[in-house]
Amino acid sequence: MTARPVEDGRYLVTGGAGFIGANFVHLLMERYPKAKVTVLDKLTYAGNPANLDPVRDRATFRFVQGDIADADLVGPLIAEGFDFVINFAAETHVDRSIGDPSSFVKTDVYGVYTLLEAIRPHPVSLFVQISTDEVYGEVLEGAAAEDAPLMPRNPYAASKAGGDRLAYSYWATYGVPVVVTRCSNNYGPYQYPEKLIPLFVTNAIDSQPMPIYGTGKNQRDWIHVRDHGRAILTLLGSDGVEGEIFNIGAGNEKSVLEIADTLLTLTGRPESLLAKVQDRPGHDRRYAVDCAKLTRKTGWVPQVSFEEGVRETVDWYQAHEEWWRPLKSGEFLEYYKRNYRFLPTGAPSGK
């Protein structure tokens, strides 16, 4: 076993008020009650303080509001001393990256640089850069292993590829103990409702249209957010992962139409809610990653079946309208109206 202080270590979780980060913090503090956890989050539109309510009052938890690209903040914070830094902080929505790439470059590349520069003089046991399977670009056949070429096809994916490779370079050049993870599409509670599953679920609850890009045949692998968190915790406690890249996925390959059909069934809504919208530019048709390396190295396997996980997710959104209804107003509503141009063709082709 590793000598890293995982059970009572000092953790800095950046982006910890976002969807994946907050779920990771919940899991971390459940598994290791003695761990001291600091969350650093800018609280952009997708960062929600309410996501951390389950742990906020614990003596071992601290929240700091700030930007990972702010060296004047990040430097002194890192200097306090941490065993682990896990970087979830990112701009993540592909559609928004097409409209405004600049904020993605600033956070997803320059923000990673700022963190790494701060860590260099203050060594940590492990720095985890959370990347994405989208860095591989379209994978029309088979599955991408960690040594596959990076061919990102939108500004979000490209910015994540930049941060991914920058983190690796700090291990190769400076010896910073870095591990990079590339995960497939996450789903679960606390996900901001611009993303596919929470958007479709909350629209279905209100009997509003589910916007389907193009044919709806675009395929993704779907993993429950807690399975993603378990994979990261497993890597934190594993030897010999420094300088390595690990794909994380669950083998639940589903098209947008398949997801929509499942959610209509679970919410008891009619197929007439499916509404075709103009496809986005450069829409990747399929992502798929080979996760054999992670299983071989650590023994990790996903625990949540898609059927179980998506049912629990729908139940969560149905039971927590007080969480998501305030989010689907104001800026979100204006963005939604701008982004989705519904076409007068009824249900999408390919159904």
C-alpha positions as CSV (number, residue, x, y, z in Angstrom):
1,M,0.0,0.0,0.0
2,T,1.0,3.6,-0.6
3,A,2.4,5.7,2.1
4,R,0.3,8.7,1.0
5,P,-1.9,10.1,3.8
6,V,-5.2,9.4,2.1
7,E,-7.3,8.8,5.2
8,D,-6.3,11.9,7.1
9,G,-4.7,13.9,4.3
10,R,-5.1,17.6,3.4
11,Y,-7.1,17.9,0.2
12,L,-7.6,20.9,-2.1
13,V,-10.5,20.3,-4.4
14,T,-10.7,23.1,-7.1
15,G,-14.1,23.4,-8.8
16,G,-15.6,21.7,-5.8
17,A,-18.9,23.5,-5.9
18,G,-19.6,22.2,-9.4
19,F,-21.4,19.0,-10.3
20,I,-18.5,16.4,-10.4
21,G,-16.4,18.3,-7.8
22,A,-19.2,18.5,-5.2
23,N,-20.1,14.8,-5.6
24,F,-16.4,14.0,-5.2
25,V,-16.2,16.0,-2.0
26,H,-19.3,14.2,-0.6
27,L,-17.7,10.9,-1.4
28,L,-14.3,11.8,-0.1
29,M,-15.6,13.0,3.3
30,E,-17.9,10.0,3.6
31,R,-15.0,7.6,3.0
32,Y,-12.3,9.6,5.0
33,P,-14.0,11.5,7.8
34,K,-10.7,12.6,9.2
35,A,-9.5,14.2,5.9
36,K,-9.2,18.0,5.9
37,V,-10.9,19.3,2.7
38,T,-10.6,22.8,1.2
39,V,-12.8,23.7,-1.8
40,L,-11.7,26.5,-4.1
41,D,-14.4,27.6,-6.5
42,K,-15.0,30.7,-8.5
43,L,-18.8,30.2,-8.3
44,T,-19.5,30.9,-11.9
45,Y,-23.0,30.2,-13.2
46,A,-22.4,26.4,-12.8
47,G,-20.9,26.5,-9.4
48,N,-23.5,26.3,-6.7
49,P,-22.8,26.8,-2.9
50,A,-25.9,24.7,-2.2
51,N,-24.1,21.6,-3.7
52,L,-21.9,21.6,-0.6
53,D,-24.6,22.0,2.0
54,P,-24.3,18.3,3.1
55,V,-20.7,18.9,4.3
56,R,-20.5,22.6,4.9
57,D,-20.8,22.5,8.7
58,R,-18.2,19.9,9.2
59,A,-15.1,21.0,11.2
60,T,-12.8,19.4,8.6
61,F,-14.3,21.4,5.7
62,R,-13.4,24.9,4.4
63,F,-14.7,26.8,1.4
64,V,-12.6,29.5,-0.4
65,Q,-14.2,31.5,-3.2
66,G,-11.7,32.3,-6.0
67,D,-10.4,31.7,-9.5
68,I,-7.7,29.1,-10.2
69,A,-6.2,31.6,-12.7
70,D,-5.6,34.1,-9.9
71,A,-2.0,33.6,-9.0
72,D,-2.2,36.1,-6.0
73,L,-4.8,33.8,-4.5
74,V,-3.6,30.4,-5.6
75,G,0.0,30.9,-4.5
76,P,-0.6,31.6,-0.8
77,L,-3.3,29.0,-0.7
78,I,-1.1,26.2,-2.0
79,A,1.7,27.4,0.3
80,E,-0.5,26.4,3.3
81,G,0.4,22.8,2.4
82,F,-1.7,20.1,0.8
83,D,-1.2,16.4,0.3
84,F,-3.5,16.2,-2.7
85,V,-4.8,18.7,-5.2
86,I,-7.6,17.6,-7.5
87,N,-8.5,20.0,-10.2
88,F,-12.1,19.9,-11.3
89,A,-12.3,23.6,-12.0
90,A,-13.1,24.1,-15.7
91,E,-15.5,25.7,-18.2
92,T,-17.2,22.5,-19.5
93,H,-20.1,23.2,-21.8
94,V,-19.3,22.6,-25.5
95,D,-22.1,24.9,-26.8
96,R,-20.8,27.8,-24.7
97,S,-17.3,27.2,-25.9
98,I,-18.4,27.6,-29.5
99,G,-19.8,31.0,-28.6
100,D,-17.0,32.2,-26.3
101,P,-13.7,30.2,-26.5
102,S,-11.8,32.8,-24.5
103,S,-13.1,31.9,-21.0
104,F,-12.3,28.2,-21.7
105,V,-8.7,28.9,-22.6
106,K,-8.3,31.1,-19.5
107,T,-9.7,28.6,-17.0
108,D,-8.9,25.2,-18.7
109,V,-5.3,26.1,-19.8
110,Y,-4.1,29.2,-18.0
111,G,-5.8,28.1,-14.7
112,V,-4.0,24.7,-14.9
113,Y,-0.7,26.6,-15.4
114,T,-1.4,28.8,-12.4
115,L,-2.0,25.8,-10.2
116,L,1.0,23.9,-11.4
117,E,3.3,26.9,-10.9
118,A,2.0,27.3,-7.4
119,I,2.6,23.7,-6.6
120,R,6.2,23.5,-7.9
121,P,7.8,25.1,-4.8
122,H,5.4,23.4,-2.5
123,P,5.4,19.7,-3.3
124,V,2.2,17.6,-3.0
125,S,1.8,13.9,-2.9
126,L,-0.3,14.0,-6.1
127,F,-1.9,16.5,-8.4
128,V,-4.9,15.1,-10.4
129,Q,-5.8,16.9,-13.5
130,I,-9.4,16.0,-14.5
131,S,-9.5,15.9,-18.3
132,T,-12.2,14.4,-20.6
133,D,-12.6,11.7,-23.2
134,E,-13.5,14.5,-25.7
135,V,-9.7,15.2,-26.1
136,Y,-9.6,12.2,-28.4
137,G,-12.2,13.7,-30.8
138,E,-14.6,11.5,-32.7
139,V,-14.0,7.7,-32.2
140,L,-16.2,6.2,-34.8
141,E,-15.0,2.6,-34.3
142,G,-13.6,0.8,-31.3
143,A,-12.4,2.7,-28.2
144,A,-9.5,5.1,-27.6
145,A,-6.7,3.9,-25.3
146,E,-4.6,6.4,-23.4
147,D,-1.9,6.5,-26.2
148,A,-4.4,7.4,-28.9
149,P,-3.9,10.7,-30.8
150,L,-5.6,13.7,-29.4
151,M,-7.9,15.3,-32.0
152,P,-10.2,17.7,-30.2
153,R,-12.8,19.2,-32.5
154,N,-14.3,22.0,-30.4
155,P,-12.9,24.8,-28.3
156,Y,-13.9,23.1,-25.0
157,A,-12.2,19.8,-25.9
158,A,-9.1,21.7,-27.2
159,S,-8.8,23.7,-24.0
160,K,-9.0,20.5,-21.9
161,A,-6.4,18.9,-24.1
162,G,-4.1,21.9,-23.5
163,G,-4.5,21.6,-19.7
164,D,-4.1,17.9,-19.9
165,R,-0.8,18.1,-21.8
166,L,0.5,21.0,-19.7
167,A,0.0,19.0,-16.5
168,Y,1.9,16.1,-18.0
169,S,4.7,18.4,-19.0
170,Y,5.1,19.5,-15.4
171,W,5.7,15.9,-14.4
172,A,8.1,15.2,-17.3
173,T,10.0,18.5,-16.9
174,Y,9.8,19.4,-13.2
175,G,8.9,16.1,-11.5
176,V,5.5,17.4,-10.2
177,P,3.6,14.2,-9.3
178,V,0.8,14.5,-11.8
179,V,-1.9,12.0,-12.9
180,V,-4.3,12.8,-15.7
181,T,-7.8,11.3,-15.9
182,R,-10.0,11.3,-19.0
183,C,-13.6,10.5,-18.1
184,S,-16.7,9.9,-20.2
185,N,-20.0,11.7,-19.8
186,N,-21.1,11.9,-16.1
187,Y,-24.6,12.0,-14.8
188,G,-26.2,12.2,-11.4
189,P,-27.4,14.7,-8.8
190,Y,-26.4,18.3,-8.7
191,Q,-25.7,18.6,-12.4
192,Y,-26.4,22.0,-13.8
193,P,-29.4,21.8,-16.1
194,E,-27.8,22.9,-19.3
195,K,-26.3,19.4,-19.6
196,L,-28.3,16.7,-21.5
197,I,-29.8,14.5,-18.7
198,P,-30.8,17.2,-16.2
199,L,-32.1,19.4,-19.0
200,F,-34.2,16.6,-20.4
201,V,-35.4,15.5,-17.0
202,T,-36.4,18.9,-15.8
203,N,-38.0,19.8,-19.1
204,A,-40.0,16.6,-19.0
205,I,-41.2,17.3,-15.5
206,D,-42.6,20.6,-16.8
207,S,-43.9,18.9,-20.1
208,Q,-41.5,21.1,-22.1
209,P,-39.8,20.0,-25.3
210,M,-36.6,18.0,-25.2
211,P,-34.2,19.6,-27.7
212,I,-32.6,17.0,-29.9
213,Y,-29.6,18.1,-32.0
214,G,-29.7,16.7,-35.6
215,T,-30.7,13.1,-35.8
216,G,-30.1,12.3,-32.1
217,K,-27.9,9.4,-33.0
218,N,-24.7,10.9,-31.4
219,Q,-23.4,8.4,-28.9
220,R,-21.6,8.8,-25.6
221,D,-20.6,6.5,-22.8
222,W,-22.4,7.4,-19.5
223,I,-20.9,7.0,-16.1
224,H,-22.5,7.7,-12.7
225,V,-20.7,10.6,-11.0
226,R,-20.0,8.6,-7.9
227,D,-18.3,5.9,-9.9
228,H,-16.1,8.6,-11.4
229,G,-15.3,9.8,-7.8
230,R,-14.5,6.2,-6.7
231,A,-12.0,5.9,-9.6
232,I,-10.2,9.1,-8.5
233,L,-10.1,8.0,-4.8
234,T,-8.7,4.7,-6.0
235,L,-5.9,6.5,-7.9
236,L,-5.1,8.6,-4.9
237,G,-4.4,5.5,-2.9
238,S,-2.4,3.7,-5.7
239,D,1.4,3.4,-6.1
240,G,3.1,4.2,-9.4
241,V,0.5,6.4,-11.0
242,E,2.6,9.5,-11.3
243,G,3.1,10.7,-14.9
244,E,0.3,8.3,-16.0
245,I,-3.0,8.9,-17.9
246,F,-6.1,6.9,-17.1
247,N,-9.4,6.6,-19.0
248,I,-12.5,6.3,-16.9
249,G,-15.7,5.0,-18.3
250,A,-18.6,2.6,-17.6
251,G,-19.3,1.0,-21.0
252,N,-22.8,2.4,-21.1
253,E,-22.9,3.6,-24.7
254,K,-26.2,5.4,-25.4
255,S,-27.4,7.7,-28.2
256,V,-29.2,10.9,-27.4
257,L,-32.4,9.4,-28.6
258,E,-31.9,6.3,-26.3
259,I,-31.4,8.6,-23.3
260,A,-34.5,10.7,-24.2
261,D,-36.6,7.5,-24.5
262,T,-35.4,6.3,-21.1
263,L,-36.2,9.6,-19.5
264,L,-39.6,9.8,-21.1
265,T,-40.4,6.4,-19.7
266,L,-39.2,7.2,-16.2
267,T,-41.1,10.5,-16.1
268,G,-44.2,9.2,-17.8
269,R,-44.1,11.8,-20.5
270,P,-45.1,11.4,-24.2
271,E,-42.8,11.0,-27.2
272,S,-44.3,14.2,-28.6
273,L,-41.9,16.2,-26.3
274,L,-39.0,15.3,-28.5
275,A,-38.2,18.3,-30.6
276,K,-35.6,18.6,-33.3
277,V,-33.2,21.6,-33.1
278,Q,-30.5,22.9,-35.5
279,D,-27.3,20.8,-34.9
280,R,-24.3,22.5,-33.4
281,P,-21.2,23.0,-35.5
282,G,-18.7,20.1,-35.5
283,H,-20.9,17.9,-33.4
284,D,-18.9,14.7,-32.7
285,R,-20.8,11.6,-33.5
286,R,-19.3,9.2,-31.0
287,Y,-16.9,9.0,-28.1
288,A,-15.6,5.8,-26.6
289,V,-12.6,5.0,-24.2
290,D,-10.8,1.8,-23.3
291,C,-10.6,1.7,-19.5
292,A,-8.6,-1.6,-19.3
293,K,-5.5,0.2,-18.0
294,L,-7.3,1.6,-14.9
295,T,-8.8,-1.7,-14.0
296,R,-5.5,-3.5,-14.6
297,K,-3.6,-1.0,-12.5
298,T,-6.0,-0.5,-9.6
299,G,-8.8,-3.1,-9.8
300,W,-11.4,-0.4,-10.1
301,V,-14.6,-1.2,-11.9
302,P,-17.9,0.8,-12.1
303,Q,-20.5,-0.2,-9.5
304,V,-23.6,1.6,-10.7
305,S,-25.6,0.2,-13.6
306,F,-27.0,2.7,-16.0
307,E,-30.6,1.5,-15.3
308,E,-30.1,2.0,-11.6
309,G,-28.2,5.2,-11.8
310,V,-30.5,7.0,-14.2
311,R,-33.6,6.0,-12.2
312,E,-32.0,7.4,-9.0
313,T,-31.0,10.5,-10.9
314,V,-34.6,11.1,-12.2
315,D,-35.9,10.5,-8.7
316,W,-33.4,13.1,-7.3
317,Y,-34.5,15.8,-9.7
318,Q,-38.2,15.1,-9.1
319,A,-37.5,15.4,-5.3
320,H,-35.4,18.5,-5.5
321,E,-37.2,21.0,-7.5
322,E,-36.1,23.7,-5.0
323,W,-32.6,23.1,-6.2
324,W,-33.0,23.3,-10.0
325,R,-36.0,25.6,-10.5
326,P,-34.1,28.8,-9.5
327,L,-31.3,27.8,-11.9
328,K,-33.6,27.6,-14.9
329,S,-34.3,31.3,-15.0
330,G,-32.5,34.6,-15.7
331,E,-29.2,34.0,-17.6
332,F,-30.0,30.3,-18.1
333,L,-33.4,31.1,-19.7
334,E,-31.9,33.7,-22.0
335,Y,-29.1,31.4,-23.1
336,Y,-31.6,28.5,-23.7
337,K,-33.7,30.7,-26.0
338,R,-30.6,31.8,-27.9
339,N,-29.0,28.4,-28.2
340,Y,-32.0,26.1,-29.2
341,R,-33.6,27.0,-32.4
342,F,-36.5,24.5,-32.7
343,L,-37.2,23.3,-36.2
344,P,-40.7,22.8,-37.6
345,T,-40.1,19.1,-38.5
346,G,-41.7,17.4,-35.5
347,A,-39.8,14.4,-33.9
348,P,-36.2,14.0,-35.0
349,S,-35.3,11.8,-37.9
350,G,-33.7,8.5,-37.1
351,K,-36.3,7.8,-34.4
